[in-house]
Structures are given as C-alpha cells and as structure tokens.
Amino acid sequence: MSVFCDVQQAAPVAVFKLTQDFNNDQFPNKVNLGVGAYRTDEGKPWVLPVVKKVEKLIVHDDRLNHEYLPILGLPEFRSSSSKIVLGDDSPAIREDRVGGVQCLGGTGALKMGAEFLRRFYNGSNNTKTPVYVSAPTWENHNAVFSSAGFEDVRPYKYWDAEKRGLDLSGFLRDLESCPERSIFVLHACAHNPTGTDPSQEQWKQIAEVMMRRKLFAFFDSAYQGFASGNLDKDAWAVCYFVSMGIEMFCAQSFSKNFGLYNERVGNLTIVARDADNLKRVLSQMEKIVRTTWSNPPSQGARIVAITLNSPELFSEWKDNVKTMADRVLLMRAQLKAKLQSLGTPGTWDHITDQIGMFSFTGLNSKQVEYMVKEKHVYLMASGRINMCGLTSKNIDYVAESIHEAVTTVQ
Amino acid sequence: MSLFSDVPQAPPVAVFKLTADFREDSHPQKVNLGVGAYRTDDCQPWVLPVVKKVERLLVEDNSLNHEYLPILGLPEFRSSASKVALGDDNPAFKENRVGAVQALGGTGALRIGADFLHRWYNGVNNAATPVYVSAPTWENHNGVFTDAGFKDIRPYHYWDAAKRGLDLTGLLDDLEKAPEHSIFILHACAHNPTGTDPTQEEWKTIAEVMKRRKLFPFFDSAYQGFASGNLEKDAWAIRFFVSQGFELFIAQSFSKNFGLYNERVGNLTVVSKDNENLTRVLSQMEKIVRTTWSNPPSQGARIVSKTLNSPELFAEWKDNVKTMADRVLLMRDQLKSKLLALGTPGTWDHITQQIGMFSFTGLNPKQVEYLIKEKHVYLMASGRINMCGLTSKNIDYVSQAIHEAVTKVQ
C-alpha cells in the first residue's frame, strides 16, 4: 500500500496540454496559437541578438563566479528593473521608497507579493481580504493567490463579450462596491487574455476610485515594451498610479520582452510611503524568499542587468523588442484584412484594436473545438489566440479556418 | 500613514549577517569561517573547471534557445540527477517508480516536497503531522516546513555535546516514540552543522525502526561527493533506504558539489511504491510548482545535465569534486595537528572524524564571541566552522585564536 494512494491525479495545465496535443498532431498544416511565446515569421523561437551577445560577454568574463546572490537578488538587476517600469527619473525612486525583489519570473514575483500581503496586509495573516482578478484573467492568478492562503479570490468585471471591449462601468461598479482594502490584480498593459487595456482616461477613473476606497493595486507587468513597442508607453498606468502617491506592488516579468522565458527573470517592485516602511517590508520579503528558494538564479538577471545598464546594449534591446512588437502588429493588420476580404461575418476591428501578444477572437467554444479538431489550429478554449503563432506562411490557412468556423458552426 | 506601518523589522538570517559583519571588518587577518561555500587555498571562490568548460559549450550551441522548460524541469537533468543519488543501475529505475522535480536548489526541493506532503500526506491538508528535524540542524529546515503549513515541527536527538558525537540512543528513542507517519528530515551525509553522520550499521538500525513505525524519510542531500570525495559512498544511506522498500523524498542540491550556488540547481527525487502512484504524485507536484515559480531556470540544470550525461565531463567533474573534498580533508588534518601541537586543552579528534564542509568545534557561545570580537575569526554562534574558510596562510592564526579562546574564556 503506497503512502500516496489517496493522491488524486491533477488535471494538466490547459495551455501546456494544448501544446502537447499540438506536438502530437501529424497534420502538415497544423498551427499553434496557444502558449504565449514569441515566434519568428518562420514559426521558430527567437533568442534576441542582444541576449546572445551578452551571454557571450558573461561566459568570457573571468571576474564572475557562482557565489550565492543576496536573498533579494542581484542589486544592479533589482534597481534597473524597477527603473524600467517607473522611469529613470521617478520621484519615488529618488525618495528612496522603491525596492525590488528579484524573483522567478512574473509568477515568482506574484507569489512573493501574495505571500507578503497575506501575512502583513490589512491585519496580520488576514486570509479573508478579498483578492480581485479580472474576468477573464491569466489562468494562474487565482491559484497563486489561493496557494498563498487567500480564501476569497473573486472576479471583477472586465471583458464585455457583447461589445468586445472593456466593461468599464462594470469594473467601476465592482471597485465601488467591494470591501475596502480589497486587493486588485491589474494588468499593466496588454491584458491577458483579452488584449484590451483601459485608456489613459479610464485608468485615471479607476485610480480615483481605488484611492478613495483604499484598494490595493497589485500590477502584473509581463509585456512591457511588447504591447506598443514603446517601453514608456506600456508603463504609463503603473507610473500614473505611483504619481498619485499610493503604495503598491508591481510584478515584472522579463520572459517575453527579453525572450528569456526559461531563465525565470522577474522582479517584484515595491513602492512604499517612505524608506523606513520599505526597509521593514524588504526585511520580511527576505524571510519569505529564504523559505521558498533561498536566493534567486543568477544567469537571467545578469543578462538583463548588463543590458539595461549599458546604453549601447539597452538601445539594441529596445530595437529587438520593437522587432517583436512590429511583427505582431503586422500579423494583426493582415489577419483582420484577410477576414474582411473573405467576408467573414462579424466585425474584426478588435483584432487591431487589441494590444500585445494575444487576441480574444470572440470565437465560442464550439467554434474553437472545430478549429482544433477539424482544422488543426490550436487555440485556447476561451477563443484566445497568440498572434505570434501567425506567420506569412500560415495566415491564409488560419483566416480561412476562422471563416469556416464562424460560418459553419454556431 | 503607511499600509506597512505595522510590518515589523525581521532579523537578518544569521549566516548572512555574519558574512556582512566580516565584510565590514577591516582587520587585516580576519577570517570567515561562516557561510558554507567552498574556497580555494587562496581563499577565493572556485568556479569548477568543468563548469567553465560546459558554459562555453552551451553559449556556442545554436540549437539551444530560451523556451520555457516543462513545469517539472529539464528531463535529462531530472533523470541524471536522480541517477547520481540512487545509482544508474538501481532497480527502482527499472521498476519505473522514481520521479523527479527540478527545483530551486536544495531549498526549493525541500519546499516543494514539504508543500506536497502538507497537502497529500497522512490525510489531506493534515497540518498536524509532526515533522522532526535533527537537534541541531540547518537553520532553514524549520522555516521551510513551517511556511509549507506544518504546525508541529519537533527536534529529534542527534548531537551529543558531552561526547561530541551522535546520540544514537536518543535518536532511536525519538523514532520509537514519534507518532506513526511522522516525517523525519535526514541528512544524507555530511550532517550540517555537526559533520557527524551515522555509520552504516547505525543507519540500518534507524531504517528498521522507521519502517516498523511507518515514519516518512525525507532526505536532505546537499553534499554528495563533497563529504568523502566519493559519490557512491556519500549516497550509501539513501540507497540503503530505497533497497529496503521505503517510499521517500530526496532533496538534492548541486550548489556545493558543482559550485553552482547562484544558479539554484536542485532536484526533488521521489521514490514511490510503483509507477501508478508516482504519476499521480508528479501531477500534483506540477500544480504546486506552477503557483510558485511556474517552471524552473535552465542555465544551471543544463550545465549539470550536460556534465552528468557525458562520460568525459562526468569524470572531469568527479575529479573537481575530489579536489575540493581533499582540500577540506587536508585542512581538517592540519587544524587538528596544530591544536594538538599547541597543547590546546580538550580532545580534537572530532575535527578529523567529522565529515564534509563543517566542523562542530565544541566552542561555547562566549568562546565564539571572543573569536569574533577579539580575533576577527568569524564563525556561527553554535561553534560551527566552515573548513573551506581555512587556508595554508590563515590556519596558524586560526589555531592560535582557538587556543586562546579555549584557554582564556570559560
């Protein structure tokens, strides 16, 4: 009799199951529009040229060794990461009230932030503080906060399926009616999965209510630079909130904008009222990090830090990011154009209105099933497609498949 | 008023505070015998030659990219890491009942294992299952299991201060008295901090009681190869337990034996009764990993995997490990000789009898304080010294300092 006999089989993570099914599929024209990673026009992963360059620099630098990083991570990584989202000249940084915790990708940053908030926010170990995540949101948000101990993870209105856009009035209503001090997980830009972001005016409204109702802003920033192609533009919402003087967290991921998915490069930026409060917060972060991974991995952080801290490499990086963002914009434009020329029923403006890697096509689950089973075009059950999966070679096939799905399946 | 005004300042982790104090000390003859990292005879960190070689190979390999690893990690790393612990030809592999989770160093492996056991062992979410850690043990064991949710962490007798050796009677007594199904954290070899391991006969006795009383063995293996210089020898206890049919976990760290401290290379080896149980366990491990770091970092795992899977590189690695182990043995030998030559009161056999990186000197807190404050020799309050901190240049000074501490301070 095994001590594990009562362990249940867990369901696989949907997005990885999709890729697995795709990999097992023999169909020659198969297309993977599932997992969120950049692909070239040849449908291949892309190691950024600047990353390749910096990796070579690192391996030839004999001053570097493999000694433990500090618990909170590589100092030059932490500071340059926080700068990239808040701006070099951020008053909050000048006022010494911004700190960073190097984490394992965006997931790790969310996890560390969640663990801290559960222990210390709104009382001590107050597991009842509601945590609001957008409807819909990245599939892992709910579980990260639940596993950190929060008992009450709720949706806030976000996506209006009817009008295929932001349900601002629903969102604001949820902000007005939720318990004070609730935590809100906000997507800094390029909302996953809808690709629909509030406008600057809308962010201002959201911020006003949040401040008035004492709600905690926890930004998830996984696509800075990737959304519009411009780093500052993509950080506008985060910077705006900081300029309003509030205390908040921002979980940053460098998986997408550096293409460093598997080196797990993330940063939890913490904005506090002042240096003293920041100091105590960081001391508690150390305790949480220590019992999770002790201290973070070096390679990815070194690559990012060297790049961000060198004007030349930084410039080259911004160029690489723009390359990726531009290809996505091109695919958006072409997919919409093709659907329109096919006369596919419905409006397709959302494909070019939406921003970032993903598009929420509006396809229903039956149509999605048709796409996957009959056309071997793999996308999420929600209708989310990764624009990066489109190439000049497969875009016609995908457009036709969507056309078929919409016209033959209701 | 800050949201964080009630957040207390956390005390620093002792071993890192020691190193911070050491760094600030300007005394010319200062010696750091604190944190457990290998040092050369020039007191420098050492990047293993085989690691440097493999890093160069990796950076030139254009077939590699930075796409996400699977949630459980790099497959070739997981299997080769488990093989290093259990032996290539362990029947458990043929029986398909060994699995692994690539984790963030030994800490990450312990944490994922602890999170799993908390959810699924001895009932569901049974936070009351006692977890036993040796007295004394690595300072982070308690924190890891507590943060995983266990409410009852207890010491088991281990170190006999009077006789400066293993308190086997006490240990066996605790095993007999522990509630059935209790979890026991066992140090696979080179016990931290005492450097005192059970003999093979003693391990057999321990295993017999654990089997009879249905206790769960959770091995912490951070020093394989480093302890005796021989990988197989250092894995004897683990392999014995597996041969006795136990289901168990092994948290493996490659921080020390590969000198890859900052790339966070670890592996949680899971040995189950059969493949069916193993499959369910690994599926739940995926869920836990997904909400902690999503998927693990690639660099360190690639280095280790490439090394372990190439006969030439593997041989070179074993050589590098032996270099480190031999230098430690030399320092043990010399320290004991010098103390004997100085006529320092007490017996010093334990210095050469103890195994691995650390020695439990037997110095009391006052004597430790003297060493730090008066002699600028930094060691842990427990009297633990890192033998790697000793060099041919400082060993006379350190022996003298110990002599003074023992003769002047009671």
Boltz contact constraints between the chains, C-beta under 6 A:
constraints:
  - contact:
      token1: [A, 2]
      token2: [B, 273]
      max_distance: 6.0
  - contact:
      token1: [A, 2]
      token2: [B, 277]
      max_distance: 6.0
  - contact:
      token1: [A, 3]
      token2: [B, 247]
      max_distance: 6.0
  - contact:
      token1: [A, 4]
      token2: [B, 272]
      max_distance: 6.0
  - contact:
      token1: [A, 4]
      token2: [B, 277]
      max_distance: 6.0
  - contact:
      token1: [A, 4]
      token2: [B, 281]
      max_distance: 6.0
  - contact:
      token1: [A, 7]
      token2: [B, 120]
      max_distance: 6.0
  - contact:
      token1: [A, 7]
      token2: [B, 280]
      max_distance: 6.0
  - contact:
      token1: [A, 7]
      token2: [B, 281]
      max_distance: 6.0
  - contact:
      token1: [A, 7]
      token2: [B, 284]
      max_distance: 6.0
  - contact:
      token1: [A, 9]
      token2: [B, 280]
      max_distance: 6.0
  - contact:
      token1: [A, 9]
      token2: [B, 283]
      max_distance: 6.0
  - contact:
      token1: [A, 10]
      token2: [B, 283]
      max_distance: 6.0
  - contact:
      token1: [A, 10]
      token2: [B, 284]
      max_distance: 6.0
  - contact:
      token1: [A, 10]
      token2: [B, 287]
      max_distance: 6.0
  - contact:
      token1: [A, 45]
      token2: [B, 65]
      max_distance: 6.0
  - contact:
      token1: [A, 45]
      token2: [B, 67]
      max_distance: 6.0
  - contact:
      token1: [A, 47]
      token2: [B, 65]
      max_distance: 6.0
  - contact:
      token1: [A, 47]
      token2: [B, 66]
      max_distance: 6.0
  - contact:
      token1: [A, 55]
      token2: [B, 59]
      max_distance: 6.0
  - contact:
      token1: [A, 56]
      token2: [B, 59]
      max_distance: 6.0
  - contact:
      token1: [A, 59]
      token2: [B, 55]
      max_distance: 6.0
  - contact:
      token1: [A, 59]
      token2: [B, 56]
      max_distance: 6.0
  - contact:
      token1: [A, 59]
      token2: [B, 59]
      max_distance: 6.0
  - contact:
      token1: [A, 65]
      token2: [B, 45]
      max_distance: 6.0
  - contact:
      token1: [A, 65]
      token2: [B, 47]
      max_distance: 6.0
  - contact:
      token1: [A, 66]
      token2: [B, 47]
      max_distance: 6.0
  - contact:
      token1: [A, 66]
      token2: [B, 259]
      max_distance: 6.0
  - contact:
      token1: [A, 66]
      token2: [B, 260]
      max_distance: 6.0
  - contact:
      token1: [A, 66]
      token2: [B, 261]
      max_distance: 6.0
  - contact:
      token1: [A, 66]
      token2: [B, 262]
      max_distance: 6.0
  - contact:
      token1: [A, 67]
      token2: [B, 45]
      max_distance: 6.0
  - contact:
      token1: [A, 67]
      token2: [B, 261]
      max_distance: 6.0
  - contact:
      token1: [A, 68]
      token2: [B, 261]
      max_distance: 6.0
  - contact:
      token1: [A, 68]
      token2: [B, 262]
      max_distance: 6.0
  - contact:
      token1: [A, 69]
      token2: [B, 262]
      max_distance: 6.0
  - contact:
      token1: [A, 104]
      token2: [B, 293]
      max_distance: 6.0
  - contact:
      token1: [A, 105]
      token2: [B, 294]
      max_distance: 6.0
  - contact:
      token1: [A, 107]
      token2: [B, 293]
      max_distance: 6.0
  - contact:
      token1: [A, 107]
      token2: [B, 294]
      max_distance: 6.0
  - contact:
      token1: [A, 108]
      token2: [B, 293]
      max_distance: 6.0
  - contact:
      token1: [A, 111]
      token2: [B, 292]
      max_distance: 6.0
  - contact:
      token1: [A, 120]
      token2: [B, 7]
      max_distance: 6.0
  - contact:
      token1: [A, 143]
      token2: [B, 291]
      max_distance: 6.0
  - contact:
      token1: [A, 144]
      token2: [B, 291]
      max_distance: 6.0
  - contact:
      token1: [A, 147]
      token2: [B, 291]
      max_distance: 6.0
  - contact:
      token1: [A, 247]
      token2: [B, 3]
      max_distance: 6.0
  - contact:
      token1: [A, 259]
      token2: [B, 66]
      max_distance: 6.0
  - contact:
      token1: [A, 260]
      token2: [B, 66]
      max_distance: 6.0
  - contact:
      token1: [A, 261]
      token2: [B, 66]
      max_distance: 6.0
  - contact:
      token1: [A, 261]
      token2: [B, 67]
      max_distance: 6.0
  - contact:
      token1: [A, 261]
      token2: [B, 68]
      max_distance: 6.0
  - contact:
      token1: [A, 262]
      token2: [B, 66]
      max_distance: 6.0
  - contact:
      token1: [A, 262]
      token2: [B, 68]
      max_distance: 6.0
  - contact:
      token1: [A, 262]
      token2: [B, 69]
      max_distance: 6.0
  - contact:
      token1: [A, 262]
      token2: [B, 298]
      max_distance: 6.0
  - contact:
      token1: [A, 263]
      token2: [B, 297]
      max_distance: 6.0
  - contact:
      token1: [A, 263]
      token2: [B, 298]
      max_distance: 6.0
  - contact:
      token1: [A, 264]
      token2: [B, 297]
      max_distance: 6.0
  - contact:
      token1: [A, 272]
      token2: [B, 4]
      max_distance: 6.0
  - contact:
      token1: [A, 273]
      token2: [B, 2]
      max_distance: 6.0
  - contact:
      token1: [A, 277]
      token2: [B, 2]
      max_distance: 6.0
  - contact:
      token1: [A, 277]
      token2: [B, 4]
      max_distance: 6.0
  - contact:
      token1: [A, 280]
      token2: [B, 7]
      max_distance: 6.0
  - contact:
      token1: [A, 280]
      token2: [B, 9]
      max_distance: 6.0
  - contact:
      token1: [A, 281]
      token2: [B, 4]
      max_distance: 6.0
  - contact:
      token1: [A, 281]
      token2: [B, 7]
      max_distance: 6.0
  - contact:
      token1: [A, 283]
      token2: [B, 9]
      max_distance: 6.0
  - contact:
      token1: [A, 283]
      token2: [B, 10]
      max_distance: 6.0
  - contact:
      token1: [A, 284]
      token2: [B, 7]
      max_distance: 6.0
  - contact:
      token1: [A, 284]
      token2: [B, 10]
      max_distance: 6.0
  - contact:
      token1: [A, 287]
      token2: [B, 10]
      max_distance: 6.0
  - contact:
      token1: [A, 291]
      token2: [B, 143]
      max_distance: 6.0
  - contact:
      token1: [A, 291]
      token2: [B, 144]
      max_distance: 6.0
  - contact:
      token1: [A, 291]
      token2: [B, 147]
      max_distance: 6.0
  - contact:
      token1: [A, 292]
      token2: [B, 111]
      max_distance: 6.0
  - contact:
      token1: [A, 293]
      token2: [B, 104]
      max_distance: 6.0
  - contact:
      token1: [A, 293]
      token2: [B, 107]
      max_distance: 6.0
  - contact:
      token1: [A, 293]
      token2: [B, 108]
      max_distance: 6.0
  - contact:
      token1: [A, 294]
      token2: [B, 105]
      max_distance: 6.0
  - contact:
      token1: [A, 294]
      token2: [B, 107]
      max_distance: 6.0
  - contact:
      token1: [A, 297]
      token2: [B, 263]
      max_distance: 6.0
  - contact:
      token1: [A, 297]
      token2: [B, 264]
      max_distance: 6.0
  - contact:
      token1: [A, 297]
      token2: [B, 297]
      max_distance: 6.0
  - contact:
      token1: [A, 298]
      token2: [B, 262]
      max_distance: 6.0
  - contact:
      token1: [A, 298]
      token2: [B, 263]
      max_distance: 6.0
  - contact:
      token1: [A, 299]
      token2: [B, 299]
      max_distance: 6.0
